[in-house]
Amino acid sequence: MQPEERINAIREKLEQDFHPDILEIEDQSHEHAGHKGADGKGHFSLIIEAKSLEDLSLLQKHQAIYKSLDDLLQTEIHALSIKV
């Protein structure tokens, strides 16, 4: 999958699951070129604000986001920085 396709796939999953008011996704893969263990997967930074996440603890928010992106974490995402 190409970098823009990865971002679109991440965006699609998060919008579908959380209907965020704010969603920013940055591909930071270029900063980690040659990173051991990445195996061609990407590094991403994510900022998300959604009413559906408001009543969750920080840990629960992260768990919900990881659950939403589970398929992509297995195949396309090596590292994910999350700010909620």
PyMOL Python script that loads the backbone (N, CA, C, O; Angstrom):
from pymol import cmd

cmd.read_pdbstr("""\
ATOM      1  N   MET A   1       0.853  -1.176   0.000  1.00  0.00           N
ATOM      2  CA  MET A   1       0.000   0.000   0.000  1.00  0.00           C
ATOM      3  C   MET A   1       0.902   1.243   0.000  1.00  0.00           C
ATOM      4  O   MET A   1       1.903   1.293   0.715  1.00  0.00           O
ATOM      5  N   GLN A   2       0.545   2.209  -0.784  1.00  0.00           N
ATOM      6  CA  GLN A   2       1.289   3.463  -0.859  1.00  0.00           C
ATOM      7  C   GLN A   2       0.970   4.346   0.355  1.00  0.00           C
ATOM      8  O   GLN A   2      -0.082   4.184   0.974  1.00  0.00           O
ATOM      9  N   PRO A   3       1.870   5.281   0.703  1.00  0.00           N
ATOM     10  CA  PRO A   3       1.659   6.122   1.896  1.00  0.00           C
ATOM     11  C   PRO A   3       0.300   6.827   1.924  1.00  0.00           C
ATOM     12  O   PRO A   3      -0.364   6.833   2.961  1.00  0.00           O
ATOM     13  N   GLU A   4      -0.119   7.413   0.814  1.00  0.00           N
ATOM     14  CA  GLU A   4      -1.404   8.117   0.788  1.00  0.00           C
ATOM     15  C   GLU A   4      -2.569   7.141   0.979  1.00  0.00           C
ATOM     16  O   GLU A   4      -3.579   7.485   1.593  1.00  0.00           O
ATOM     17  N   GLU A   5      -2.424   5.940   0.459  1.00  0.00           N
ATOM     18  CA  GLU A   5      -3.458   4.913   0.651  1.00  0.00           C
ATOM     19  C   GLU A   5      -3.547   4.507   2.120  1.00  0.00           C
ATOM     20  O   GLU A   5      -4.638   4.259   2.635  1.00  0.00           O
ATOM     21  N   ARG A   6      -2.408   4.440   2.786  1.00  0.00           N
ATOM     22  CA  ARG A   6      -2.402   4.106   4.218  1.00  0.00           C
ATOM     23  C   ARG A   6      -3.139   5.170   5.018  1.00  0.00           C
ATOM     24  O   ARG A   6      -3.967   4.851   5.871  1.00  0.00           O
ATOM     25  N   ILE A   7      -2.840   6.424   4.744  1.00  0.00           N
ATOM     26  CA  ILE A   7      -3.509   7.522   5.453  1.00  0.00           C
ATOM     27  C   ILE A   7      -5.008   7.466   5.198  1.00  0.00           C
ATOM     28  O   ILE A   7      -5.801   7.619   6.128  1.00  0.00           O
ATOM     29  N   ASN A   8      -5.402   7.249   3.953  1.00  0.00           N
ATOM     30  CA  ASN A   8      -6.825   7.169   3.626  1.00  0.00           C
ATOM     31  C   ASN A   8      -7.497   6.006   4.341  1.00  0.00           C
ATOM     32  O   ASN A   8      -8.628   6.138   4.806  1.00  0.00           O
ATOM     33  N   ALA A   9      -6.818   4.874   4.433  1.00  0.00           N
ATOM     34  CA  ALA A   9      -7.379   3.707   5.115  1.00  0.00           C
ATOM     35  C   ALA A   9      -7.532   3.978   6.611  1.00  0.00           C
ATOM     36  O   ALA A   9      -8.543   3.612   7.209  1.00  0.00           O
ATOM     37  N   ILE A  10      -6.535   4.615   7.211  1.00  0.00           N
ATOM     38  CA  ILE A  10      -6.603   4.983   8.630  1.00  0.00           C
ATOM     39  C   ILE A  10      -7.762   5.943   8.853  1.00  0.00           C
ATOM     40  O   ILE A  10      -8.572   5.752   9.761  1.00  0.00           O
ATOM     41  N   ARG A  11      -7.836   6.975   8.020  1.00  0.00           N
ATOM     42  CA  ARG A  11      -8.897   7.984   8.132  1.00  0.00           C
ATOM     43  C   ARG A  11     -10.278   7.330   8.016  1.00  0.00           C
ATOM     44  O   ARG A  11     -11.175   7.611   8.811  1.00  0.00           O
ATOM     45  N   GLU A  12     -10.437   6.468   7.031  1.00  0.00           N
ATOM     46  CA  GLU A  12     -11.723   5.816   6.797  1.00  0.00           C
ATOM     47  C   GLU A  12     -12.175   5.009   8.021  1.00  0.00           C
ATOM     48  O   GLU A  12     -13.328   5.111   8.442  1.00  0.00           O
ATOM     49  N   LYS A  13     -11.273   4.216   8.586  1.00  0.00           N
ATOM     50  CA  LYS A  13     -11.616   3.398   9.763  1.00  0.00           C
ATOM     51  C   LYS A  13     -11.994   4.275  10.953  1.00  0.00           C
ATOM     52  O   LYS A  13     -12.997   4.022  11.619  1.00  0.00           O
ATOM     53  N   LEU A  14     -11.190   5.311  11.222  1.00  0.00           N
ATOM     54  CA  LEU A  14     -11.441   6.156  12.385  1.00  0.00           C
ATOM     55  C   LEU A  14     -12.704   6.989  12.217  1.00  0.00           C
ATOM     56  O   LEU A  14     -13.447   7.180  13.179  1.00  0.00           O
ATOM     57  N   GLU A  15     -12.956   7.482  11.021  1.00  0.00           N
ATOM     58  CA  GLU A  15     -14.187   8.242  10.786  1.00  0.00           C
ATOM     59  C   GLU A  15     -15.408   7.345  10.936  1.00  0.00           C
ATOM     60  O   GLU A  15     -16.417   7.762  11.506  1.00  0.00           O
ATOM     61  N   GLN A  16     -15.327   6.135  10.438  1.00  0.00           N
ATOM     62  CA  GLN A  16     -16.425   5.182  10.529  1.00  0.00           C
ATOM     63  C   GLN A  16     -16.720   4.819  11.987  1.00  0.00           C
ATOM     64  O   GLN A  16     -17.883   4.749  12.384  1.00  0.00           O
ATOM     65  N   ASP A  17     -15.685   4.592  12.773  1.00  0.00           N
ATOM     66  CA  ASP A  17     -15.871   4.122  14.146  1.00  0.00           C
ATOM     67  C   ASP A  17     -16.124   5.234  15.171  1.00  0.00           C
ATOM     68  O   ASP A  17     -16.806   5.005  16.170  1.00  0.00           O
ATOM     69  N   PHE A  18     -15.582   6.434  14.932  1.00  0.00           N
ATOM     70  CA  PHE A  18     -15.648   7.467  15.968  1.00  0.00           C
ATOM     71  C   PHE A  18     -16.307   8.777  15.543  1.00  0.00           C
ATOM     72  O   PHE A  18     -16.644   9.586  16.407  1.00  0.00           O
ATOM     73  N   HIS A  19     -16.500   9.012  14.271  1.00  0.00           N
ATOM     74  CA  HIS A  19     -17.081  10.269  13.775  1.00  0.00           C
ATOM     75  C   HIS A  19     -16.403  11.477  14.437  1.00  0.00           C
ATOM     76  O   HIS A  19     -17.067  12.290  15.080  1.00  0.00           O
ATOM     77  N   PRO A  20     -15.088  11.590  14.277  1.00  0.00           N
ATOM     78  CA  PRO A  20     -14.334  12.616  15.011  1.00  0.00           C
ATOM     79  C   PRO A  20     -14.644  14.047  14.562  1.00  0.00           C
ATOM     80  O   PRO A  20     -14.972  14.307  13.405  1.00  0.00           O
ATOM     81  N   ASP A  21     -14.525  14.956  15.526  1.00  0.00           N
ATOM     82  CA  ASP A  21     -14.621  16.385  15.239  1.00  0.00           C
ATOM     83  C   ASP A  21     -13.286  16.875  14.683  1.00  0.00           C
ATOM     84  O   ASP A  21     -13.244  17.747  13.816  1.00  0.00           O
ATOM     85  N   ILE A  22     -12.209  16.307  15.188  1.00  0.00           N
ATOM     86  CA  ILE A  22     -10.856  16.631  14.722  1.00  0.00           C
ATOM     87  C   ILE A  22     -10.145  15.323  14.428  1.00  0.00           C
ATOM     88  O   ILE A  22     -10.161  14.400  15.243  1.00  0.00           O
ATOM     89  N   LEU A  23      -9.524  15.247  13.264  1.00  0.00           N
ATOM     90  CA  LEU A  23      -8.746  14.077  12.899  1.00  0.00           C
ATOM     91  C   LEU A  23      -7.586  14.522  12.020  1.00  0.00           C
ATOM     92  O   LEU A  23      -7.777  14.966  10.888  1.00  0.00           O
ATOM     93  N   GLU A  24      -6.386  14.395  12.564  1.00  0.00           N
ATOM     94  CA  GLU A  24      -5.174  14.738  11.821  1.00  0.00           C
ATOM     95  C   GLU A  24      -4.262  13.518  11.814  1.00  0.00           C
ATOM     96  O   GLU A  24      -3.976  12.933  12.859  1.00  0.00           O
ATOM     97  N   ILE A  25      -3.818  13.149  10.638  1.00  0.00           N
ATOM     98  CA  ILE A  25      -2.941  11.994  10.492  1.00  0.00           C
ATOM     99  C   ILE A  25      -1.711  12.443   9.721  1.00  0.00           C
ATOM    100  O   ILE A  25      -1.822  13.008   8.633  1.00  0.00           O
ATOM    101  N   GLU A  26      -0.558  12.194  10.283  1.00  0.00           N
ATOM    102  CA  GLU A  26       0.698  12.570   9.632  1.00  0.00           C
ATOM    103  C   GLU A  26       1.550  11.328   9.429  1.00  0.00           C
ATOM    104  O   GLU A  26       1.791  10.562  10.362  1.00  0.00           O
ATOM    105  N   ASP A  27       1.995  11.143   8.207  1.00  0.00           N
ATOM    106  CA  ASP A  27       2.907  10.045   7.897  1.00  0.00           C
ATOM    107  C   ASP A  27       4.315  10.498   8.244  1.00  0.00           C
ATOM    108  O   ASP A  27       4.836  11.432   7.634  1.00  0.00           O
ATOM    109  N   GLN A  28       4.931   9.848   9.211  1.00  0.00           N
ATOM    110  CA  GLN A  28       6.284  10.194   9.644  1.00  0.00           C
ATOM    111  C   GLN A  28       7.287   9.126   9.236  1.00  0.00           C
ATOM    112  O   GLN A  28       8.388   9.059   9.783  1.00  0.00           O
ATOM    113  N   SER A  29       6.909   8.301   8.287  1.00  0.00           N
ATOM    114  CA  SER A  29       7.757   7.185   7.861  1.00  0.00           C
ATOM    115  C   SER A  29       9.122   7.642   7.368  1.00  0.00           C
ATOM    116  O   SER A  29      10.126   6.965   7.590  1.00  0.00           O
ATOM    117  N   HIS A  30       9.159   8.795   6.697  1.00  0.00           N
ATOM    118  CA  HIS A  30      10.424   9.296   6.158  1.00  0.00           C
ATOM    119  C   HIS A  30      11.448   9.571   7.264  1.00  0.00           C
ATOM    120  O   HIS A  30      12.655   9.540   7.024  1.00  0.00           O
ATOM    121  N   GLU A  31      10.956   9.837   8.469  1.00  0.00           N
ATOM    122  CA  GLU A  31      11.858  10.100   9.595  1.00  0.00           C
ATOM    123  C   GLU A  31      12.447   8.810  10.158  1.00  0.00           C
ATOM    124  O   GLU A  31      13.361   8.847  10.982  1.00  0.00           O
ATOM    125  N   HIS A  32      11.923   7.679   9.714  1.00  0.00           N
ATOM    126  CA  HIS A  32      12.335   6.388  10.261  1.00  0.00           C
ATOM    127  C   HIS A  32      12.822   5.441   9.174  1.00  0.00           C
ATOM    128  O   HIS A  32      12.778   4.222   9.338  1.00  0.00           O
ATOM    129  N   ALA A  33      13.282   6.002   8.071  1.00  0.00           N
ATOM    130  CA  ALA A  33      13.750   5.177   6.955  1.00  0.00           C
ATOM    131  C   ALA A  33      14.813   4.195   7.436  1.00  0.00           C
ATOM    132  O   ALA A  33      15.758   4.574   8.127  1.00  0.00           O
ATOM    133  N   GLY A  34      14.647   2.946   7.065  1.00  0.00           N
ATOM    134  CA  GLY A  34      15.602   1.919   7.444  1.00  0.00           C
ATOM    135  C   GLY A  34      15.443   1.399   8.860  1.00  0.00           C
ATOM    136  O   GLY A  34      16.269   0.619   9.334  1.00  0.00           O
ATOM    137  N   HIS A  35      14.385   1.825   9.538  1.00  0.00           N
ATOM    138  CA  HIS A  35      14.135   1.402  10.919  1.00  0.00           C
ATOM    139  C   HIS A  35      13.993  -0.117  10.969  1.00  0.00           C
ATOM    140  O   HIS A  35      13.137  -0.696  10.300  1.00  0.00           O
ATOM    141  N   LYS A  36      14.824  -0.735  11.752  1.00  0.00           N
ATOM    142  CA  LYS A  36      14.818  -2.189  11.884  1.00  0.00           C
ATOM    143  C   LYS A  36      13.456  -2.673  12.369  1.00  0.00           C
ATOM    144  O   LYS A  36      12.905  -2.138  13.332  1.00  0.00           O
ATOM    145  N   GLY A  37      12.925  -3.674  11.707  1.00  0.00           N
ATOM    146  CA  GLY A  37      11.670  -4.272  12.104  1.00  0.00           C
ATOM    147  C   GLY A  37      10.439  -3.656  11.475  1.00  0.00           C
ATOM    148  O   GLY A  37       9.345  -4.199  11.628  1.00  0.00           O
ATOM    149  N   ALA A  38      10.576  -2.543  10.773  1.00  0.00           N
ATOM    150  CA  ALA A  38       9.414  -1.892  10.167  1.00  0.00           C
ATOM    151  C   ALA A  38       8.861  -2.705   9.001  1.00  0.00           C
ATOM    152  O   ALA A  38       7.658  -2.668   8.738  1.00  0.00           O
ATOM    153  N   ASP A  39       9.715  -3.431   8.306  1.00  0.00           N
ATOM    154  CA  ASP A  39       9.289  -4.300   7.205  1.00  0.00           C
ATOM    155  C   ASP A  39       8.375  -3.606   6.208  1.00  0.00           C
ATOM    156  O   ASP A  39       7.401  -4.199   5.743  1.00  0.00           O
ATOM    157  N   GLY A  40       8.675  -2.360   5.874  1.00  0.00           N
ATOM    158  CA  GLY A  40       7.900  -1.628   4.882  1.00  0.00           C
ATOM    159  C   GLY A  40       6.622  -1.006   5.403  1.00  0.00           C
ATOM    160  O   GLY A  40       5.897  -0.365   4.642  1.00  0.00           O
ATOM    161  N   LYS A  41       6.328  -1.179   6.681  1.00  0.00           N
ATOM    162  CA  LYS A  41       5.141  -0.571   7.276  1.00  0.00           C
ATOM    163  C   LYS A  41       5.446   0.881   7.634  1.00  0.00           C
ATOM    164  O   LYS A  41       6.609   1.279   7.683  1.00  0.00           O
ATOM    165  N   GLY A  42       4.408   1.668   7.882  1.00  0.00           N
ATOM    166  CA  GLY A  42       4.586   3.088   8.126  1.00  0.00           C
ATOM    167  C   GLY A  42       4.558   3.489   9.581  1.00  0.00           C
ATOM    168  O   GLY A  42       4.075   2.757  10.445  1.00  0.00           O
ATOM    169  N   HIS A  43       5.096   4.690   9.832  1.00  0.00           N
ATOM    170  CA  HIS A  43       5.066   5.351  11.135  1.00  0.00           C
ATOM    171  C   HIS A  43       4.101   6.530  11.019  1.00  0.00           C
ATOM    172  O   HIS A  43       4.215   7.334  10.094  1.00  0.00           O
ATOM    173  N   PHE A  44       3.162   6.636  11.942  1.00  0.00           N
ATOM    174  CA  PHE A  44       2.143   7.675  11.843  1.00  0.00           C
ATOM    175  C   PHE A  44       1.931   8.375  13.180  1.00  0.00           C
ATOM    176  O   PHE A  44       2.101   7.791  14.250  1.00  0.00           O
ATOM    177  N   SER A  45       1.555   9.642  13.080  1.00  0.00           N
ATOM    178  CA  SER A  45       1.158  10.438  14.227  1.00  0.00           C
ATOM    179  C   SER A  45      -0.316  10.769  14.031  1.00  0.00           C
ATOM    180  O   SER A  45      -0.737  11.131  12.933  1.00  0.00           O
ATOM    181  N   LEU A  46      -1.097  10.644  15.101  1.00  0.00           N
ATOM    182  CA  LEU A  46      -2.537  10.798  15.017  1.00  0.00           C
ATOM    183  C   LEU A  46      -3.024  11.734  16.109  1.00  0.00           C
ATOM    184  O   LEU A  46      -2.661  11.585  17.276  1.00  0.00           O
ATOM    185  N   ILE A  47      -3.844  12.694  15.725  1.00  0.00           N
ATOM    186  CA  ILE A  47      -4.561  13.546  16.674  1.00  0.00           C
ATOM    187  C   ILE A  47      -6.040  13.321  16.397  1.00  0.00           C
ATOM    188  O   ILE A  47      -6.501  13.479  15.267  1.00  0.00           O
ATOM    189  N   ILE A  48      -6.775  12.954  17.433  1.00  0.00           N
ATOM    190  CA  ILE A  48      -8.202  12.695  17.260  1.00  0.00           C
ATOM    191  C   ILE A  48      -8.981  13.226  18.449  1.00  0.00           C
ATOM    192  O   ILE A  48      -8.592  13.039  19.602  1.00  0.00           O
ATOM    193  N   GLU A  49     -10.088  13.892  18.148  1.00  0.00           N
ATOM    194  CA  GLU A  49     -11.043  14.318  19.168  1.00  0.00           C
ATOM    195  C   GLU A  49     -12.412  13.894  18.668  1.00  0.00           C
ATOM    196  O   GLU A  49     -12.814  14.224  17.553  1.00  0.00           O
ATOM    197  N   ALA A  50     -13.122  13.153  19.515  1.00  0.00           N
ATOM    198  CA  ALA A  50     -14.447  12.664  19.140  1.00  0.00           C
ATOM    199  C   ALA A  50     -15.323  12.560  20.375  1.00  0.00           C
ATOM    200  O   ALA A  50     -14.865  12.148  21.441  1.00  0.00           O
ATOM    201  N   LYS A  51     -16.567  12.932  20.227  1.00  0.00           N
ATOM    202  CA  LYS A  51     -17.510  12.829  21.341  1.00  0.00           C
ATOM    203  C   LYS A  51     -17.621  11.385  21.827  1.00  0.00           C
ATOM    204  O   LYS A  51     -17.812  11.138  23.018  1.00  0.00           O
ATOM    205  N   SER A  52     -17.503  10.445  20.909  1.00  0.00           N
ATOM    206  CA  SER A  52     -17.640   9.034  21.274  1.00  0.00           C
ATOM    207  C   SER A  52     -16.490   8.537  22.151  1.00  0.00           C
ATOM    208  O   SER A  52     -16.580   7.455  22.732  1.00  0.00           O
ATOM    209  N   LEU A  53     -15.420   9.310  22.250  1.00  0.00           N
ATOM    210  CA  LEU A  53     -14.282   8.934  23.089  1.00  0.00           C
ATOM    211  C   LEU A  53     -14.239   9.716  24.404  1.00  0.00           C
ATOM    212  O   LEU A  53     -13.440   9.403  25.286  1.00  0.00           O
ATOM    213  N   GLU A  54     -15.085  10.719  24.534  1.00  0.00           N
ATOM    214  CA  GLU A  54     -15.012  11.649  25.668  1.00  0.00           C
ATOM    215  C   GLU A  54     -15.088  10.992  27.041  1.00  0.00           C
ATOM    216  O   GLU A  54     -14.351  11.382  27.946  1.00  0.00           O
ATOM    217  N   ASP A  55     -15.946  10.022  27.213  1.00  0.00           N
ATOM    218  CA  ASP A  55     -16.168   9.444  28.545  1.00  0.00           C
ATOM    219  C   ASP A  55     -15.222   8.295  28.872  1.00  0.00           C
ATOM    220  O   ASP A  55     -15.372   7.640  29.904  1.00  0.00           O
ATOM    221  N   LEU A  56     -14.256   8.049  28.003  1.00  0.00           N
ATOM    222  CA  LEU A  56     -13.302   6.965  28.220  1.00  0.00           C
ATOM    223  C   LEU A  56     -12.032   7.483  28.875  1.00  0.00           C
ATOM    224  O   LEU A  56     -11.655   8.640  28.691  1.00  0.00           O
ATOM    225  N   SER A  57     -11.376   6.622  29.638  1.00  0.00           N
ATOM    226  CA  SER A  57     -10.068   6.981  30.192  1.00  0.00           C
ATOM    227  C   SER A  57      -9.068   7.028  29.036  1.00  0.00           C
ATOM    228  O   SER A  57      -9.363   6.571  27.931  1.00  0.00           O
ATOM    229  N   LEU A  58      -7.913   7.571  29.293  1.00  0.00           N
ATOM    230  CA  LEU A  58      -6.876   7.646  28.264  1.00  0.00           C
ATOM    231  C   LEU A  58      -6.540   6.246  27.743  1.00  0.00           C
ATOM    232  O   LEU A  58      -6.424   6.040  26.535  1.00  0.00           O
ATOM    233  N   LEU A  59      -6.387   5.299  28.648  1.00  0.00           N
ATOM    234  CA  LEU A  59      -6.093   3.925  28.252  1.00  0.00           C
ATOM    235  C   LEU A  59      -7.218   3.355  27.388  1.00  0.00           C
ATOM    236  O   LEU A  59      -6.946   2.721  26.368  1.00  0.00           O
ATOM    237  N   GLN A  60      -8.452   3.567  27.772  1.00  0.00           N
ATOM    238  CA  GLN A  60      -9.584   3.059  26.997  1.00  0.00           C
ATOM    239  C   GLN A  60      -9.658   3.703  25.610  1.00  0.00           C
ATOM    240  O   GLN A  60     -10.011   3.044  24.632  1.00  0.00           O
ATOM    241  N   LYS A  61      -9.324   4.984  25.534  1.00  0.00           N
ATOM    242  CA  LYS A  61      -9.297   5.669  24.229  1.00  0.00           C
ATOM    243  C   LYS A  61      -8.266   5.017  23.311  1.00  0.00           C
ATOM    244  O   LYS A  61      -8.550   4.721  22.150  1.00  0.00           O
ATOM    245  N   HIS A  62      -7.085   4.801  23.841  1.00  0.00           N
ATOM    246  CA  HIS A  62      -6.024   4.176  23.046  1.00  0.00           C
ATOM    247  C   HIS A  62      -6.426   2.755  22.635  1.00  0.00           C
ATOM    248  O   HIS A  62      -6.200   2.344  21.497  1.00  0.00           O
ATOM    249  N   GLN A  63      -7.014   2.024  23.556  1.00  0.00           N
ATOM    250  CA  GLN A  63      -7.446   0.663  23.244  1.00  0.00           C
ATOM    251  C   GLN A  63      -8.501   0.661  22.141  1.00  0.00           C
ATOM    252  O   GLN A  63      -8.458  -0.186  21.248  1.00  0.00           O
ATOM    253  N   ALA A  64      -9.437   1.591  22.194  1.00  0.00           N
ATOM    254  CA  ALA A  64     -10.487   1.677  21.175  1.00  0.00           C
ATOM    255  C   ALA A  64      -9.894   2.010  19.806  1.00  0.00           C
ATOM    256  O   ALA A  64     -10.317   1.461  18.789  1.00  0.00           O
ATOM    257  N   ILE A  65      -8.917   2.908  19.791  1.00  0.00           N
ATOM    258  CA  ILE A  65      -8.268   3.286  18.528  1.00  0.00           C
ATOM    259  C   ILE A  65      -7.477   2.111  17.972  1.00  0.00           C
ATOM    260  O   ILE A  65      -7.543   1.828  16.776  1.00  0.00           O
ATOM    261  N   TYR A  66      -6.731   1.425  18.829  1.00  0.00           N
ATOM    262  CA  TYR A  66      -5.982   0.249  18.375  1.00  0.00           C
ATOM    263  C   TYR A  66      -6.922  -0.839  17.862  1.00  0.00           C
ATOM    264  O   TYR A  66      -6.616  -1.509  16.876  1.00  0.00           O
ATOM    265  N   LYS A  67      -8.053  -1.014  18.519  1.00  0.00           N
ATOM    266  CA  LYS A  67      -9.027  -2.012  18.055  1.00  0.00           C
ATOM    267  C   LYS A  67      -9.568  -1.627  16.679  1.00  0.00           C
ATOM    268  O   LYS A  67      -9.707  -2.477  15.801  1.00  0.00           O
ATOM    269  N   SER A  68      -9.867  -0.355  16.500  1.00  0.00           N
ATOM    270  CA  SER A  68     -10.375   0.134  15.222  1.00  0.00           C
ATOM    271  C   SER A  68      -9.378  -0.113  14.091  1.00  0.00           C
ATOM    272  O   SER A  68      -9.760  -0.455  12.972  1.00  0.00           O
ATOM    273  N   LEU A  69      -8.109   0.064  14.398  1.00  0.00           N
ATOM    274  CA  LEU A  69      -7.058  -0.034  13.374  1.00  0.00           C
ATOM    275  C   LEU A  69      -6.363  -1.392  13.358  1.00  0.00           C
ATOM    276  O   LEU A  69      -5.321  -1.540  12.720  1.00  0.00           O
ATOM    277  N   ASP A  70      -6.920  -2.383  14.044  1.00  0.00           N
ATOM    278  CA  ASP A  70      -6.250  -3.671  14.211  1.00  0.00           C
ATOM    279  C   ASP A  70      -5.746  -4.273  12.897  1.00  0.00           C
ATOM    280  O   ASP A  70      -4.585  -4.675  12.817  1.00  0.00           O
ATOM    281  N   ASP A  71      -6.578  -4.342  11.884  1.00  0.00           N
ATOM    282  CA  ASP A  71      -6.158  -4.928  10.604  1.00  0.00           C
ATOM    283  C   ASP A  71      -4.961  -4.177  10.016  1.00  0.00           C
ATOM    284  O   ASP A  71      -4.019  -4.790   9.514  1.00  0.00           O
ATOM    285  N   LEU A  72      -5.011  -2.847  10.085  1.00  0.00           N
ATOM    286  CA  LEU A  72      -3.917  -2.043   9.537  1.00  0.00           C
ATOM    287  C   LEU A  72      -2.655  -2.156  10.386  1.00  0.00           C
ATOM    288  O   LEU A  72      -1.544  -2.084   9.861  1.00  0.00           O
ATOM    289  N   LEU A  73      -2.819  -2.331  11.680  1.00  0.00           N
ATOM    290  CA  LEU A  73      -1.656  -2.513  12.547  1.00  0.00           C
ATOM    291  C   LEU A  73      -0.937  -3.820  12.218  1.00  0.00           C
ATOM    292  O   LEU A  73       0.276  -3.928  12.402  1.00  0.00           O
ATOM    293  N   GLN A  74      -1.665  -4.785  11.743  1.00  0.00           N
ATOM    294  CA  GLN A  74      -1.066  -6.065  11.369  1.00  0.00           C
ATOM    295  C   GLN A  74      -0.314  -5.989  10.042  1.00  0.00           C
ATOM    296  O   GLN A  74       0.653  -6.719   9.823  1.00  0.00           O
ATOM    297  N   THR A  75      -0.771  -5.094   9.155  1.00  0.00           N
ATOM    298  CA  THR A  75      -0.239  -5.105   7.791  1.00  0.00           C
ATOM    299  C   THR A  75       0.435  -3.820   7.327  1.00  0.00           C
ATOM    300  O   THR A  75       1.352  -3.878   6.508  1.00  0.00           O
ATOM    301  N   GLU A  76       0.006  -2.658   7.829  1.00  0.00           N
ATOM    302  CA  GLU A  76       0.448  -1.385   7.252  1.00  0.00           C
ATOM    303  C   GLU A  76       1.077  -0.402   8.233  1.00  0.00           C
ATOM    304  O   GLU A  76       1.811   0.495   7.817  1.00  0.00           O
ATOM    305  N   ILE A  77       0.805  -0.553   9.513  1.00  0.00           N
ATOM    306  CA  ILE A  77       1.283   0.408  10.516  1.00  0.00           C
ATOM    307  C   ILE A  77       2.316  -0.269  11.406  1.00  0.00           C
ATOM    308  O   ILE A  77       2.038  -1.286  12.041  1.00  0.00           O
ATOM    309  N   HIS A  78       3.516   0.313  11.441  1.00  0.00           N
ATOM    310  CA  HIS A  78       4.580  -0.199  12.328  1.00  0.00           C
ATOM    311  C   HIS A  78       4.524   0.532  13.667  1.00  0.00           C
ATOM    312  O   HIS A  78       4.674  -0.087  14.720  1.00  0.00           O
ATOM    313  N   ALA A  79       4.309   1.849  13.627  1.00  0.00           N
ATOM    314  CA  ALA A  79       4.302   2.655  14.846  1.00  0.00           C
ATOM    315  C   ALA A  79       3.212   3.713  14.734  1.00  0.00           C
ATOM    316  O   ALA A  79       2.965   4.266  13.662  1.00  0.00           O
ATOM    317  N   LEU A  80       2.562   3.983  15.872  1.00  0.00           N
ATOM    318  CA  LEU A  80       1.464   4.938  15.898  1.00  0.00           C
ATOM    319  C   LEU A  80       1.560   5.774  17.165  1.00  0.00           C
ATOM    320  O   LEU A  80       1.516   5.245  18.275  1.00  0.00           O
ATOM    321  N   SER A  81       1.693   7.082  16.988  1.00  0.00           N
ATOM    322  CA  SER A  81       1.676   8.029  18.100  1.00  0.00           C
ATOM    323  C   SER A  81       0.269   8.610  18.155  1.00  0.00           C
ATOM    324  O   SER A  81      -0.239   9.101  17.147  1.00  0.00           O
ATOM    325  N   ILE A  82      -0.362   8.559  19.326  1.00  0.00           N
ATOM    326  CA  ILE A  82      -1.748   9.005  19.449  1.00  0.00           C
ATOM    327  C   ILE A  82      -1.853  10.148  20.456  1.00  0.00           C
ATOM    328  O   ILE A  82      -1.325  10.066  21.565  1.00  0.00           O
ATOM    329  N   LYS A  83      -2.543  11.214  20.051  1.00  0.00           N
ATOM    330  CA  LYS A  83      -2.892  12.309  20.955  1.00  0.00           C
ATOM    331  C   LYS A  83      -4.399  12.443  20.903  1.00  0.00           C
ATOM    332  O   LYS A  83      -4.985  12.621  19.835  1.00  0.00           O
ATOM    333  N   VAL A  84      -5.031  12.355  22.091  1.00  0.00           N
ATOM    334  CA  VAL A  84      -6.493  12.450  22.165  1.00  0.00           C
ATOM    335  C   VAL A  84      -6.910  13.614  23.027  1.00  0.00           C
ATOM    336  O   VAL A  84      -8.104  13.853  23.207  1.00  0.00           O
TER     337      VAL A  84
END
""", "prot")
cmd.dss("prot")
cmd.show_as("cartoon", "prot")
cmd.util.cbc("prot")
cmd.orient("prot")
